[in-house]
Amino acid sequence: MADKNKFQDMNKKEQPVITPESDMKLDDARRIKVMSPGMLVFKRFIRNRLAVAGLIILFFMFSFSFLGPLFSPYTQTQVFKGIDDMSKEYASATYNTELRYFLKPGETFGNAERASFLLALGKDDPSFIIDDTIFFYVAESENDFRIARLEPIAEALGRVIKPINANAFTSLVEAEFQNAISLGKDTFDLNNLTYRITRDMKALALNIEYDVAIATLDVYDPYNPLDKTFIDLFDFRLASTRAFATKSNRFNVFGENYSIIRHGEERATIYNGKGDAFAEKSNIIVNPLDQSIFLSVDFRTAVRDTITEFRDSFTFTDTDGETTAYTIDQVNTIYYVKKQTPTELIRIFENPSSAHLLGLDNNGMDVLTRLMHGGRVSLLVGFVVVFIEIFIGVIVGGISGYFGGWIDTMLMRFIDLFNSIPFYPMVLILGSVMDTLEVDPMARIFILMMVLGLLGWPGIARIVRGQILSLREQDFMIATEATGLSIKRRIFRHLVPNVMPLLIVQATAGLGGIIISEATLGFLGLGVKYPLASWGSIINVASEAFVMTNYWFMWIPAGTLILLTVLGFNFVGDGLRDAYDPKMKR
C-alpha cells in the first residue's frame, strides 16, 4: 500500500500544471498539426533565404517599373535638345568644267549645236555642220572659244575660182581672196566683214564669218548685281577674253575703257573707266548652298584665294564689321565652305548628371525613364506569355491526360508538331513582315506576346498530362466518378487544382526565360520598336562596339535589371519548388 501511494505521488510530480494560458499555447508538434497546407508552404518558403531575397528583388523591380514612372519628371518619349555651335556647310566651290555660252544678239545656238561643238572640240576639228549650216570655232585662249557661222561665197580648185554667191563675191573680194591664198593666210577683213578660208581636200572655200557665241569656262562676278546683264553681253565677253588671251591690261567696249589687274594665273579684277572694281574673273565657281543667301564678290574672292593657295581655313569681315572664321573641306572635286553656326541639336549620348541620373541615349531621351517604362513592357510580356502558355497547356494537357487512348495520341502528335517549329527563324520572319507592314509599336507588343505564348505552351501541356495520368487513378477520382460528376468538373475542379502547385513553380521559373527571350528579340531589333522601349531594345544600342566601349550607361543598367529580374524569378521558383515538396523537412 505504501508503494502504491509512493508511485502515485511520483506520477503527480511528473505531470505539468495546466493553466488557461499554457492550454492556449502551441508547441511545434501542435502547430504542425493545426497549420493549413498553405501556411505550411508559406513557412517553408520564408525559411529559404534565397527565395526571400528573390521576392525582395521582384518587389523592387515591380515598384521601379510600375511606380517609378509616376514620380519621373520626364516622359518615355521626351527628347532633350540644346543650342550649340555646329560646323555647317555655308557655300560650295568647284573648278568650272562646264562651258558657258554667251550669244550674240540675233543669233541662236541650241542644244544640238552645242553637242556638235563639244564633239568637234574633242576631235580637235575646228568645223562642224548642223542642218547644212557650217560652224567654225577659234580658241581665243585655253578656256575661251569663239564660235562663228560660215556662209560660203566661193570655192577655188587650183587657179580656177567658182563663185557660189555672186552678190557677195565681188571683184574686190576676189582680189583679197587671191592675195590671201598667195600669202597662206586663213582670214582677211574687208568692209567690216571677216572672211575665212577653209580647206577641203584639194579645194579651198571662201566664207563670210558671222560671230555666234562665246563659250568659256571663266566666271565673271560683278560687284554690282545690276551689272550682271551687261557682263553677260557677247561684246563684253569677246573683248575681255581677247584682252586676257593677249596679256593686255586694257580693253574697250561700247566706247568705255576697262582695265585689268591680274592676281596669278586663275583670277583677275576688272575695273571700269572710273577706277572702281567692276567684276572679278576666275574659273572657280562659288555658290551659296542656301539660295536665299547673297555672297559678296569679296567673300567669293576670299574663298578662291584660299583654294588656290591650298589653305583649309580663312577669316572674313563682312560689311557690318563682323569677323567670321571659315573652314574648307574638299570632297572629290567640290570644296565645301563651313562655319560655326548656332544650331538646335538633340543631346545624344550625354553623360549622367544631376538632371539625368543615367544620362541621355542615342535619341536624346532620359535613360532612367526609359528603363522604368521598359520594365513595364518586359514584365508585362513575361506574365501575359506565361498566362497564355498555362491556359492552353492546362486545357490540352488536361484533356490528353484524362482521356488517354487515341485522344492522347492525337494531342501528343499535335504537341510534337508545335515543338518542331523553329522558334527564332519563325520570329525573324514575323519581325521582317511587321517591319515591312510598318505595324504600330503598341500592336507589335501584343503580337509578340501572342507569338511567344503560342510557341511556348507545349512544355506546360506535357507536364499537366504527366501529372494527370498519375492522379486519375487515385481513390478520390474514383469517388468523383461514383458520385456522377461531369467530366469537365472532374478535370478542372479536382485534377487541375492538384496540378496547380507544380504549375506555379513552373510558371515562376519560366518567367525569367521569357524575359530573356524578349530581351534577346529586342537586342536583335525584332521586339519592341521605337519610340516604345523594353530592356532588350535599350541594350540594342550596344550592338555597336563604339557605344559599348564609350557609353556604359547605355547598356549596363538595362543588363543589370534583366540579370536581377531573372535571378529573382529563379530564386522564387526554386523556393516554391522546395516549399511544395512533400519530402521537405519541416
RONUKE-615974 format. One line per field, with one value per residue (C-alpha): x negated, z negated, y; residue number from 1. Coordinates in steps of 0.25 Angstrom, whole numbers, always signed. Layout:
BEGIN
xx (X/...)
zz (Z/...)
yy (Y/...)
n (NUM/...)
This chain:
BEGIN
xx (+0/-11/-18/-5/-4/-18/-16/-4/-12/-23/-13/-7/-20/-23/-11/-11/-2/+9/+13/+22/+10/+2/+14/+15/+0/-4/-17/-24/-16/-3/-6/-9/+4/+13/+6/+13/+5/+4/-3/-12/-16/-18/-26/-35/-37/-41/-51/-58/-67/-69/-55/-52/-64/-57/-44/-50/-57/-44/-37/-48/-46/-31/-32/-43/-35/-21/-22/-35/-29/-19/-30/-39/-38/-40/-32/-37/-38/-42/-54/-64/-70/-80/-87/-101/-111/-112/-120/-110/-112/-110/-115/-122/-133/-138/-146/-137/-138/-125/-125/-116/-111/-108/-101/-102/-89/-80/-87/-83/-92/-83/-86/-88/-99/-105/-106/-113/-122/-127/-129/-137/-145/-148/-153/-161/-153/-151/-138/-125/-112/-97/-86/-94/-100/-115/-121/-135/-141/-154/-161/-163/-170/-171/-158/-151/-145/-139/-128/-125/-115/-121/-114/-121/-122/-133/-142/-155/-161/-175/-175/-160/-151/-136/-126/-115/-108/-111/-105/-115/-127/-131/-143/-149/-147/-152/-165/-167/-164/-175/-184/-181/-184/-197/-201/-196/-186/-173/-166/-165/-155/-148/-137/-135/-133/-142/-145/-151/-157/-155/-161/-154/-163/-169/-159/-158/-146/-143/-133/-127/-129/-118/-120/-110/-115/-126/-128/-136/-140/-143/-133/-130/-125/-120/-122/-109/-98/-91/-103/-101/-93/-104/-115/-108/-107/-115/-123/-128/-132/-139/-147/-151/-154/-163/-170/-173/-177/-187/-192/-187/-183/-172/-160/-149/-134/-124/-133/-137/-151/-153/-166/-171/-179/-183/-185/-192/-188/-174/-168/-167/-160/-153/-152/-143/-147/-145/-155/-144/-145/-135/-136/-144/-148/-152/-150/-145/-130/-126/-111/-103/-96/-84/-79/-74/-88/-95/-110/-118/-129/-139/-135/-136/-150/-154/-149/-156/-169/-168/-167/-178/-187/-184/-179/-168/-163/-161/-154/-145/-140/-126/-121/-115/-129/-127/-138/-135/-145/-142/-148/-149/-147/-150/-141/-145/-145/-136/-141/-130/-131/-127/-125/-121/-106/-97/-88/-78/-83/-78/-86/-91/-100/-100/-107/-100/-97/-88/-77/-78/-84/-87/-89/-83/-82/-85/-71/-73/-63/-65/-71/-66/-51/-53/-57/-45/-35/-44/-42/-27/-28/-37/-30/-16/-21/-26/-13/-4/-12/-12/+3/+5/-4/+3/+17/+14/+5/+15/+27/+19/+11/+23/+31/+20/+16/+31/+36/+23/+25/+26/+29/+16/+8/+14/+12/-2/-5/+1/-9/-21/-16/-18/-31/-36/-34/-48/-46/-56/-54/-39/-41/-51/-41/-30/-39/-42/-27/-24/-35/-30/-16/-20/-12/-9/-19/-8/-1/-15/-16/-3/-6/-20/-13/-3/-14/-23/-11/-6/-21/-23/-11/-15/-24/-13/-4/-13/-15/+0/+2/-8/-2/+12/+8/+3/+15/+26/+25/+25/+37/+42/+44/+51/+60/+63/+67/+76/+83/+87/+79/+77/+64/+62/+63/+54/+43/+44/+49/+42/+30/+25/+25/+15/+6/+6/-5/-14/-9/-12/-26/-28/-22/-31/-43/-39/-37/-52/-53/-42/-48/-62/-55/-48/-61/-68/-58/-59/-74/-73/-63/-51/-44/-38/-41/-44/-38/-34/-45/-48/-60/-64/-62/-70/-82/-81/-89/-101/-102/-112/-125/-128/-115/-119/-133/-130/-115/-114/-101/-94/-95/-100/-88/-78/-86/-87/-72/-70/-80/-74/-59/-63/-71/-59/-49/-58/-60/-45/-43/-53/-47/-33/-38/-45/-33/-23/-32/-25/-38/-43/-48/-39)
zz (+0/-3/+10/+18/+11/+14/+29/+29/+23/+33/+45/+39/+39/+54/+60/+62/+56/+67/+66/+76/+83/+84/+90/+101/+105/+116/+117/+130/+131/+128/+138/+149/+147/+148/+159/+173/+185/+190/+177/+177/+191/+187/+175/+183/+193/+184/+177/+191/+191/+206/+208/+199/+206/+219/+214/+209/+223/+230/+221/+224/+239/+240/+231/+241/+253/+249/+239/+243/+256/+247/+240/+252/+257/+271/+281/+288/+302/+297/+306/+300/+309/+307/+315/+319/+329/+341/+353/+364/+379/+384/+398/+408/+419/+430/+443/+454/+464/+472/+483/+482/+495/+497/+511/+520/+521/+532/+533/+528/+523/+517/+510/+523/+528/+514/+514/+528/+524/+512/+521/+531/+519/+514/+528/+530/+542/+544/+552/+551/+559/+553/+563/+575/+566/+565/+551/+548/+535/+531/+518/+513/+500/+493/+486/+497/+511/+521/+529/+543/+554/+568/+581/+593/+605/+614/+616/+623/+629/+633/+641/+644/+635/+635/+629/+620/+616/+628/+620/+608/+617/+623/+631/+619/+610/+621/+621/+606/+607/+617/+609/+596/+604/+609/+595/+588/+579/+574/+571/+576/+573/+583/+581/+566/+570/+567/+578/+575/+584/+581/+588/+592/+599/+610/+611/+604/+599/+596/+585/+579/+564/+554/+539/+532/+518/+507/+500/+487/+474/+467/+457/+456/+443/+443/+431/+434/+437/+446/+456/+458/+471/+477/+473/+480/+493/+505/+508/+494/+493/+506/+503/+489/+494/+505/+495/+485/+497/+502/+487/+490/+478/+485/+494/+499/+500/+505/+504/+490/+485/+475/+468/+463/+451/+450/+438/+442/+454/+449/+444/+449/+445/+456/+453/+460/+466/+452/+446/+438/+437/+447/+448/+443/+453/+449/+453/+439/+437/+423/+419/+406/+402/+398/+410/+401/+396/+404/+405/+408/+418/+407/+400/+413/+415/+401/+404/+417/+411/+400/+410/+420/+408/+403/+390/+382/+374/+375/+367/+374/+369/+375/+377/+363/+357/+352/+354/+356/+357/+369/+372/+385/+387/+400/+405/+418/+427/+418/+407/+396/+388/+374/+362/+347/+347/+334/+336/+328/+326/+320/+308/+311/+302/+291/+278/+265/+258/+246/+256/+263/+254/+264/+276/+289/+300/+315/+317/+307/+297/+282/+280/+266/+270/+282/+273/+264/+276/+282/+269/+271/+284/+281/+268/+275/+287/+277/+269/+281/+289/+276/+275/+290/+288/+276/+281/+294/+287/+276/+286/+296/+285/+276/+287/+292/+279/+274/+287/+291/+303/+317/+312/+304/+316/+325/+316/+313/+328/+329/+318/+325/+337/+329/+324/+338/+341/+341/+331/+335/+350/+348/+340/+350/+362/+353/+350/+364/+368/+357/+362/+376/+372/+362/+351/+340/+328/+318/+327/+329/+314/+313/+326/+319/+307/+315/+323/+311/+303/+315/+317/+302/+297/+302/+290/+280/+287/+285/+270/+268/+276/+268/+254/+258/+263/+249/+242/+250/+243/+229/+220/+220/+235/+233/+223/+233/+243/+234/+230/+244/+246/+261/+268/+268/+253/+251/+259/+256/+241/+236/+245/+249/+235/+231/+242/+239/+229/+240/+250/+241/+239/+254/+257/+247/+252/+267/+265/+265/+278/+285/+281/+286/+299/+300/+297/+308/+318/+314/+316/+330/+333/+334/+322/+317/+327/+325/+318/+308/+300/+294/+286/+299/+309/+299/+300/+315/+316/+310/+323/+328/+322/+320/+312/+303/+300/+298/+293/+281/+276/+289/+286/+273/+265/+274/+274/+259/+257/+266/+258/+245/+250/+256/+243/+235/+242/+242/+227/+224/+233/+226/+213/+217/+222/+209/+201/+209/+208/+198/+194/+190/+175/+166)
yy (+0/+9/+6/+9/+23/+26/+23/+32/+43/+42/+42/+54/+61/+58/+64/+79/+88/+92/+107/+114/+121/+108/+101/+112/+111/+102/+95/+91/+78/+84/+96/+86/+78/+91/+98/+98/+93/+108/+112/+100/+104/+119/+115/+106/+117/+128/+119/+119/+132/+132/+131/+143/+150/+148/+153/+166/+167/+165/+175/+185/+183/+184/+197/+202/+199/+202/+213/+219/+226/+233/+240/+243/+257/+253/+244/+232/+239/+253/+257/+267/+278/+289/+300/+298/+303/+293/+294/+295/+296/+310/+310/+301/+304/+296/+298/+300/+289/+293/+303/+315/+321/+336/+338/+350/+357/+351/+338/+324/+313/+302/+288/+281/+291/+291/+276/+276/+287/+278/+266/+275/+280/+266/+262/+275/+278/+293/+292/+285/+284/+285/+285/+289/+301/+301/+306/+309/+311/+318/+316/+330/+324/+311/+313/+322/+319/+328/+321/+326/+323/+322/+326/+320/+330/+324/+312/+310/+298/+301/+314/+313/+321/+318/+327/+322/+335/+344/+356/+355/+350/+364/+367/+373/+361/+352/+360/+359/+345/+342/+351/+343/+330/+334/+339/+326/+334/+328/+341/+355/+367/+375/+385/+381/+367/+355/+345/+331/+322/+307/+295/+283/+272/+280/+291/+304/+311/+325/+328/+340/+339/+343/+342/+334/+331/+331/+318/+320/+313/+326/+332/+347/+352/+367/+375/+382/+371/+381/+380/+365/+367/+376/+366/+355/+362/+356/+368/+370/+355/+355/+368/+364/+350/+355/+364/+353/+344/+355/+358/+372/+381/+389/+387/+395/+392/+402/+413/+411/+407/+396/+392/+378/+375/+360/+352/+340/+331/+328/+341/+356/+368/+377/+392/+402/+415/+422/+413/+405/+390/+385/+370/+358/+347/+333/+319/+315/+315/+319/+318/+318/+305/+313/+321/+332/+336/+346/+344/+357/+357/+360/+347/+339/+345/+340/+326/+326/+331/+320/+309/+314/+315/+301/+306/+300/+312/+327/+339/+349/+362/+366/+380/+380/+378/+364/+355/+340/+328/+318/+305/+298/+283/+276/+265/+259/+272/+280/+290/+292/+305/+303/+312/+310/+313/+313/+301/+293/+279/+267/+264/+250/+241/+251/+246/+244/+257/+262/+265/+251/+241/+231/+241/+242/+231/+232/+239/+249/+242/+240/+226/+225/+228/+219/+207/+209/+209/+197/+189/+190/+184/+173/+169/+170/+162/+151/+150/+150/+140/+131/+132/+129/+117/+112/+114/+106/+96/+92/+90/+82/+74/+72/+66/+58/+52/+49/+42/+35/+26/+31/+45/+45/+40/+51/+62/+58/+58/+71/+76/+69/+78/+90/+86/+84/+99/+106/+118/+128/+126/+128/+140/+146/+144/+150/+162/+165/+164/+174/+183/+183/+185/+196/+191/+201/+199/+196/+186/+180/+177/+169/+161/+158/+153/+144/+138/+135/+129/+120/+115/+112/+104/+90/+89/+92/+83/+71/+74/+75/+62/+54/+59/+56/+42/+39/+45/+40/+26/+31/+28/+42/+41/+28/+35/+46/+37/+29/+42/+44/+57/+62/+60/+75/+76/+64/+70/+85/+84/+72/+69/+82/+88/+77/+81/+96/+96/+89/+99/+111/+106/+104/+118/+125/+118/+121/+136/+138/+131/+138/+152/+147/+143/+157/+164/+155/+159/+173/+173/+167/+178/+169/+173/+186/+197/+212/+221/+210/+203/+190/+186/+178/+189/+198/+189/+188/+201/+194/+185/+196/+194/+209/+211/+199/+203/+218/+219/+209/+216/+212/+196/+193/+198/+190/+178/+179/+180/+168/+160/+163/+161/+147/+143/+148/+139/+127/+129/+130/+118/+109/+114/+110/+96/+93/+98/+89/+77/+68/+62/+75/+75/+83)
n (1/2/3/4/5/6/7/8/9/10/11/12/13/14/15/16/17/18/19/20/21/22/23/24/25/26/27/28/29/30/31/32/33/34/35/36/37/38/39/40/41/42/43/44/45/46/47/48/49/50/51/52/53/54/55/56/57/58/59/60/61/62/63/64/65/66/67/68/69/70/71/72/73/74/75/76/77/78/79/80/81/82/83/84/85/86/87/88/89/90/91/92/93/94/95/96/97/98/99/100/101/102/103/104/105/106/107/108/109/110/111/112/113/114/115/116/117/118/119/120/121/122/123/124/125/126/127/128/129/130/131/132/133/134/135/136/137/138/139/140/141/142/143/144/145/146/147/148/149/150/151/152/153/154/155/156/157/158/159/160/161/162/163/164/165/166/167/168/169/170/171/172/173/174/175/176/177/178/179/180/181/182/183/184/185/186/187/188/189/190/191/192/193/194/195/196/197/198/199/200/201/202/203/204/205/206/207/208/209/210/211/212/213/214/215/216/217/218/219/220/221/222/223/224/225/226/227/228/229/230/231/232/233/234/235/236/237/238/239/240/241/242/243/244/245/246/247/248/249/250/251/252/253/254/255/256/257/258/259/260/261/262/263/264/265/266/267/268/269/270/271/272/273/274/275/276/277/278/279/280/281/282/283/284/285/286/287/288/289/290/291/292/293/294/295/296/297/298/299/300/301/302/303/304/305/306/307/308/309/310/311/312/313/314/315/316/317/318/319/320/321/322/323/324/325/326/327/328/329/330/331/332/333/334/335/336/337/338/339/340/341/342/343/344/345/346/347/348/349/350/351/352/353/354/355/356/357/358/359/360/361/362/363/364/365/366/367/368/369/370/371/372/373/374/375/376/377/378/379/380/381/382/383/384/385/386/387/388/389/390/391/392/393/394/395/396/397/398/399/400/401/402/403/404/405/406/407/408/409/410/411/412/413/414/415/416/417/418/419/420/421/422/423/424/425/426/427/428/429/430/431/432/433/434/435/436/437/438/439/440/441/442/443/444/445/446/447/448/449/450/451/452/453/454/455/456/457/458/459/460/461/462/463/464/465/466/467/468/469/470/471/472/473/474/475/476/477/478/479/480/481/482/483/484/485/486/487/488/489/490/491/492/493/494/495/496/497/498/499/500/501/502/503/504/505/506/507/508/509/510/511/512/513/514/515/516/517/518/519/520/521/522/523/524/525/526/527/528/529/530/531/532/533/534/535/536/537/538/539/540/541/542/543/544/545/546/547/548/549/550/551/552/553/554/555/556/557/558/559/560/561/562/563/564/565/566/567/568/569/570/571/572/573/574/575/576/577/578/579/580/581/582/583/584/585/586)
